[in-house]
Amino acid sequence: MAYDLNLVNRVREFLAEVPDVEIEEKEMFAVLNFMVNGKTCVCVSDEKLMLRFDPKLQEELAERNGYETMLMKGKVYKGYCYINPEGFKSSKDFEYFINLCLDYNKVSKKSKKK
């Protein structure tokens, strides 16, 4: 797997401080997926964060520095995006994005098992 270990550790350290959550790491689809309470929350892909967030915030997030649309089969995958390193360089921005994912994780549904 090719992902930035410094970024992985930054996410790990942040999530370790979050009370009352169960965190599991899974390598899948060439990313390291941080599962929170059994649901995808945030991933590290290369040097980018891959966010899972409330799809209602798509347009607002698209205005943020470092935002990159996530496409699947040529279509915008709502509720997911990439954030390039310049978008989370500061601790304030990094915390904003991770907290955005954690907030959505509380209300999102688990994927159905196949």
C-alpha positions as CSV (number, residue, x, y, z in Angstrom):
1,M,0.0,0.0,0.0
2,A,1.3,3.5,-0.9
3,Y,0.2,6.0,1.6
4,D,2.0,8.6,3.7
5,L,2.9,7.1,7.0
6,N,3.3,10.6,8.6
7,L,-0.2,11.4,7.6
8,V,-1.4,8.0,8.9
9,N,0.2,8.7,12.3
10,R,-1.3,12.2,12.4
11,V,-4.8,10.7,11.9
12,R,-4.1,7.9,14.4
13,E,-3.0,10.3,17.1
14,F,-6.0,12.6,16.5
15,L,-8.5,9.7,16.6
16,A,-6.8,8.2,19.7
17,E,-7.9,11.3,21.6
18,V,-11.6,11.0,20.7
19,P,-13.5,9.5,23.6
20,D,-16.0,6.6,23.4
21,V,-15.2,5.4,19.9
22,E,-14.0,2.1,18.5
23,I,-11.3,2.6,15.9
24,E,-10.2,-0.1,13.4
25,E,-7.8,0.3,10.5
26,K,-8.3,-1.5,7.2
27,E,-6.2,-1.5,4.1
28,M,-8.6,-1.5,1.1
29,F,-8.7,-0.1,-2.4
30,A,-5.1,1.2,-2.0
31,V,-6.0,3.3,1.0
32,L,-5.8,3.0,4.7
33,N,-9.4,3.2,6.0
34,F,-10.0,4.4,9.5
35,M,-13.3,2.8,10.6
36,V,-15.0,4.5,13.5
37,N,-17.6,2.4,15.3
38,G,-17.7,0.0,12.3
39,K,-18.1,2.7,9.6
40,T,-15.7,4.3,7.2
41,C,-14.8,7.7,8.6
42,V,-11.6,9.0,7.0
43,C,-9.0,7.4,4.8
44,V,-5.4,8.1,3.8
45,S,-4.7,7.7,0.1
46,D,-1.1,8.6,-1.0
47,E,-0.6,12.0,0.6
48,K,-4.3,12.9,0.7
49,L,-7.1,12.6,3.1
50,M,-10.2,10.9,1.8
51,L,-13.2,12.2,3.7
52,R,-16.6,10.8,4.3
53,F,-19.0,13.6,5.2
54,D,-22.6,14.8,5.0
55,P,-23.4,15.0,1.3
56,K,-25.3,18.2,2.0
57,L,-21.9,19.9,2.6
58,Q,-20.5,19.0,-0.9
59,E,-20.7,22.5,-2.4
60,E,-19.4,24.2,0.8
61,L,-16.4,21.8,0.9
62,A,-15.7,22.3,-2.8
63,E,-14.7,25.9,-1.9
64,R,-12.1,24.8,0.6
65,N,-8.4,24.8,-0.2
66,G,-7.1,21.4,-1.3
67,Y,-10.5,20.0,-2.2
68,E,-10.6,17.4,-5.0
69,T,-13.8,15.8,-6.2
70,M,-14.0,12.0,-5.8
71,L,-15.2,10.4,-9.0
72,M,-16.5,6.8,-9.5
73,K,-17.2,5.6,-13.0
74,G,-17.0,9.2,-14.2
75,K,-19.6,10.5,-11.7
76,V,-19.2,12.7,-8.6
77,Y,-19.4,10.5,-5.5
78,K,-21.4,12.6,-3.2
79,G,-20.4,12.6,0.5
80,Y,-16.8,11.7,-0.3
81,C,-13.8,13.8,-1.4
82,Y,-10.0,14.1,-1.3
83,I,-8.2,16.8,0.4
84,N,-4.7,17.5,-0.9
85,P,-1.9,18.3,1.6
86,E,-2.1,22.1,1.1
87,G,-5.7,21.9,2.4
88,F,-4.8,20.4,5.8
89,K,-1.3,21.7,6.4
90,S,-2.4,23.7,9.5
91,S,-3.6,21.9,12.6
92,K,-6.8,24.0,12.5
93,D,-7.7,22.8,9.0
94,F,-6.7,19.2,9.8
95,E,-8.9,19.1,12.8
96,Y,-11.8,20.7,10.9
97,F,-11.7,17.9,8.3
98,I,-11.4,15.1,10.8
99,N,-14.1,16.5,13.0
100,L,-16.4,16.9,9.9
101,C,-16.0,13.1,9.3
102,L,-16.5,12.3,12.9
103,D,-19.7,14.3,13.0
104,Y,-21.1,12.5,10.0
105,N,-20.0,9.2,11.4
106,K,-22.4,9.6,14.3
107,V,-25.4,9.7,11.9
108,S,-24.2,7.7,8.9
109,K,-25.4,4.1,8.2
110,K,-23.1,1.1,8.1
111,S,-22.6,-0.5,4.7
112,K,-24.6,-3.6,4.1
113,K,-22.6,-6.8,4.3
114,K,-22.6,-8.8,1.1
